[in-house]
């Protein structure tokens, strides 16, 4: 039996009474008592999440921008200020989504990317394969992609040819992942103030950060990003320092929040979950992610040709259940324009109603009445505009 992976905060979760579950091979806290109370805690005050299972990947080299311009569906040319971030999908040639991620511009030769835990290994294989091809076209003397010193050997079966020798420093694209880093998200209307209290010197550096931007603070990386629909920070720091910082936040009144509340918060905020709302079989244009895809510029990127050749016939829509019951993933949606399917569904603590994201035919419009098959019943629902809730209040 394979043992579960643990974050540097595993012991801290257990000491705080967390209910631990297998989350994609990781031993993670689903809640610390009441998932609904934790949800409201973030909407109304603030809470902290252990997201150290996510992977930090640095892309470095003189051609880093050109490489990412081709690798990602969104256009990194939008990133001109140090610390600015961009949300993007990373696609296969057929337009399917390998992962959704955040990329930060630090310098012209350094971009930082945060990828999902469940896709991190395949993401790295894909990125290194593409970097190898990119480096192969560099002038003679420039070698191909270097292996991460922490990542071990790359699966050669995923590559068209054997890996060449690592490039000399400063030449070629170097992909490095950082399992030595932990990540703690502090989210909610009072999140930034609590972090400033707990981390001396952080206010001066981070109070002027606009959403989707970041700044370095010594060995820490403070980003004004999140996955809850609330304000706050996601903070990357050395793994060995994470337990102390977690305890310090708790001493300043920041309550721990499990993955259960994180999921209902992100659903209310209308944020996609990889493997549910999109995956390698489904493209971004059918997943409410057209805003993450730059099809206007002449720039080419992996998957662009497939997206242009196959306009979507489905789209992602919000559903609000009118009858009693709970909407769940994979339930069938019956509309006047054909069948659809729920991709993410749950009870909304903020609205006190059941909500969902569903992939439905293009003809479905906001305000339409639909029916959802729940067990042996057909329940009435209304198509609504999402997000369902953000910044502490319901929007539907």
PEHU-V106594 format. One record per residue. RES is the residue in one letter. PHI is phi in radians with two decimals (999 if undefined). PSI is psi in whole degrees, 0 to 359 (999 if undefined). Layout:
RES_PHI_PSI, RES_PHI_PSI
This chain:
X_999_128, X_-1.32_130, X_-1.33_151, X_-1.32_147, X_-1.26_151, X_-2.19_143, X_-1.47_168, X_-1.11_348, X_-1.78_11, X_-0.99_313, X_-1.12_323, X_-1.13_320, X_-1.07_315, X_-1.15_322, X_-1.15_333, X_-1.57_6, X_1.43_25, X_-1.21_146, X_-1.52_117, X_-1.70_142, X_-2.40_164, X_-1.42_111, X_-2.04_93, X_1.02_36, X_1.59_1, X_-1.92_143, X_-1.52_101, X_-2.24_154, X_-1.40_125, X_-1.53_328, X_-2.89_169, X_-2.02_18, X_2.68_277, X_-2.01_116, X_-1.11_321, X_-1.17_319, X_-1.10_322, X_-1.14_322, X_-1.04_309, X_-1.13_327, X_-1.00_318, X_-1.28_318, X_-1.12_326, X_-1.83_339, X_-2.43_264, X_-3.01_160, X_-2.67_167, X_-2.12_141, X_-2.10_139, X_-1.52_110, X_-2.09_33, X_-1.23_349, X_-1.30_342, X_-1.27_158, X_-1.98_134, X_-1.69_128, X_-2.24_127, X_-1.76_134, X_-1.95_114, X_-2.22_151, X_2.48_160, X_-1.07_334, X_-1.83_25, X_-1.01_316, X_-1.15_315, X_-1.08_321, X_-1.09_312, X_-1.26_334, X_-1.06_328, X_-1.61_329, X_-1.28_323, X_-1.87_150, X_-1.30_325, X_-1.44_162, X_-1.77_111, X_-1.19_352, X_-1.15_346, X_-1.23_341, X_-1.62_108, X_-2.13_338, X_-1.75_134, X_-0.96_133, X_1.62_347, X_-1.23_144, X_-2.09_160, X_-2.50_136, X_-1.60_135, X_-2.62_161, X_-1.76_156, X_-2.10_122, X_-1.95_156, X_-1.40_169, X_-1.05_332, X_-1.47_3, X_1.58_354, X_-1.21_156, X_-1.60_117, X_-1.27_317, X_-2.93_160, X_-1.92_145, X_-2.69_170, X_-2.05_132, X_-2.06_131, X_-1.92_134, X_-1.60_118, X_-1.84_310, X_-2.54_171, X_-1.07_335, X_-1.88_17, X_-2.65_116, X_-2.12_139, X_-1.89_134, X_-2.16_139, X_-2.01_121, X_-2.00_165, X_-1.24_151, X_-1.10_314, X_-1.21_341, X_-1.95_0, X_-0.99_314, X_-1.12_314, X_-1.22_328, X_-1.03_314, X_-1.12_319, X_-1.05_315, X_-1.13_313, X_-1.10_320, X_-1.23_325, X_-1.11_315, X_-1.18_324, X_-1.17_324, X_-1.06_315, X_-1.13_319, X_-1.08_312, X_-1.15_331, X_-1.09_336, X_-1.68_7, X_-1.29_162, X_-1.00_155, X_-0.92_136, X_1.86_335, X_-1.50_126, X_-1.63_182, X_-1.60_187, X_-1.02_140, X_-1.55_148, X_-1.34_146, X_-1.08_136, X_-1.13_340, X_-1.74_349, X_-1.58_357, X_1.20_202, X_-1.44_138, X_-1.34_144, X_-1.14_104, X_-1.14_338, X_-1.14_341, X_-1.50_354, X_-1.90_155, X_-1.36_338, X_-2.61_163, X_-1.08_154, X_-1.20_135, X_-1.38_181, X_-1.18_153, X_-1.04_148, X_-1.31_155, X_-1.08_157, X_-0.98_131, X_1.54_358, X_-2.13_134, X_1.39_174, X_-1.60_129, X_-1.99_123, X_-1.81_120, X_-2.27_123, X_-1.67_161, X_-2.28_75, X_-1.20_352, X_-1.40_356, X_-1.84_140, X_-1.80_165, X_-2.45_129, X_-2.16_127, X_-1.78_130, X_-2.03_117, X_-2.28_146, X_2.35_167, X_-1.05_334, X_-1.86_13, X_-1.10_311, X_-1.10_319, X_-1.10_322, X_-1.18_320, X_-1.11_318, X_-1.08_324, X_-1.18_319, X_-1.42_337, X_-2.18_90, X_-0.96_135, X_1.58_349, X_-1.35_332, X_-1.12_315, X_-1.05_325, X_-1.43_327, X_-1.98_353, X_-1.20_340, X_-1.69_3, X_-1.14_130, X_-1.52_162, X_-0.94_143, X_1.12_51, X_-2.62_162, X_-2.55_165, X_-2.57_147, X_-1.49_143, X_-2.38_89, X_1.11_236, X_-1.52_3, X_-1.79_155, X_-2.29_112, X_-1.86_119, X_-2.08_136, X_-1.57_72, X_-2.39_173, X_3.10_180, X_-2.35_32, X_-2.23_346, X_1.47_7, X_-2.03_167, X_-1.29_168, X_2.57_191, X_-2.20_152, X_-2.02_122, X_-2.04_121, X_-1.70_136, X_-2.71_162, X_-0.97_138, X_-0.98_322, X_-1.18_340, X_-1.62_350, X_-1.08_314, X_-1.03_320, X_-1.14_315, X_-1.14_320, X_-1.03_314, X_-1.14_322, X_-1.14_318, X_-1.06_317, X_-1.08_320, X_-1.10_335, X_-1.66_18, X_1.53_11, X_-1.53_120, X_-1.53_145, X_-1.28_143, X_-2.22_136, X_-1.56_177, X_-1.22_338, X_-1.09_309, X_-1.17_327, X_-1.05_324, X_-1.26_318, X_-1.23_327, X_-1.15_314, X_-1.19_326, X_-1.18_315, X_-1.01_325, X_-1.41_0, X_1.21_31, X_-1.73_135, X_-1.21_151, X_-2.09_121, X_-1.09_140, X_1.56_348, X_-2.04_299, X_-1.55_345, X_-2.83_157, X_-2.87_196, X_-1.19_345, X_-1.64_346, X_-2.21_132, X_-1.50_169, X_-1.18_331, X_-1.26_341, X_-1.70_4, X_-2.15_20, X_1.23_20, X_-2.05_24, X_-1.04_331, X_-1.22_348, X_-1.69_4, X_-2.11_123, X_-1.68_99, X_-1.78_358, X_-1.50_323, X_-1.35_158, X_-1.25_352, X_-0.95_136, X_-1.63_150, X_-2.62_161, X_-1.08_125, X_1.69_349, X_-1.09_314, X_-1.04_320, X_-1.17_320, X_-1.11_319, X_-1.24_328, X_-1.39_340, X_-2.31_79, X_-0.99_141, X_-1.21_144, X_-1.86_354, X_-2.22_165, X_-2.60_168, X_-1.66_132, X_-2.30_157, X_-1.59_143, X_-2.18_139, X_-2.10_119, X_-1.28_131, X_-1.67_330, X_-1.57_174, X_-1.33_138, X_2.54_184, X_-2.32_129, X_-1.40_137, X_-2.32_162, X_-0.97_144, X_1.32_1, X_-1.23_143, X_-1.44_140, X_-1.97_127, X_-1.81_120, X_-2.17_168, X_-1.20_348, X_-1.92_6, X_2.22_184, X_-1.50_150, X_-2.39_182, X_-2.57_139, X_-1.26_132, X_-1.76_327, X_-2.51_126, X_-2.53_147, X_-2.98_175, X_-1.42_135, X_-1.67_110, X_-1.09_328, X_-1.24_315, X_-1.52_343, X_1.01_37, X_-2.50_165, X_-1.53_138, X_-2.32_166, X_-2.80_158, X_-1.80_136, X_-2.41_143, X_-1.59_117, X_-2.29_165, X_-1.05_152, X_-1.00_332, X_-1.23_344, X_-1.19_134, X_-2.15_157, X_-1.02_133, X_1.73_345, X_-1.13_149, X_-1.66_135, X_-2.33_172, X_-2.21_143, X_-2.07_130, X_-1.39_110, X_-2.07_108, X_0.97_243, X_-1.84_18, X_-2.11_156, X_-1.88_115, X_-1.84_142, X_-1.40_139, X_-2.49_160, X_-2.06_140, X_-1.37_126, X_-2.27_162, X_-1.40_132, X_-1.84_158, X_-1.21_155, X_-1.50_330, X_-2.75_143, X_-2.78_159, X_0.88_44, X_1.44_2, X_-2.53_156, X_-1.32_150, X_-2.05_358, X_-1.93_999
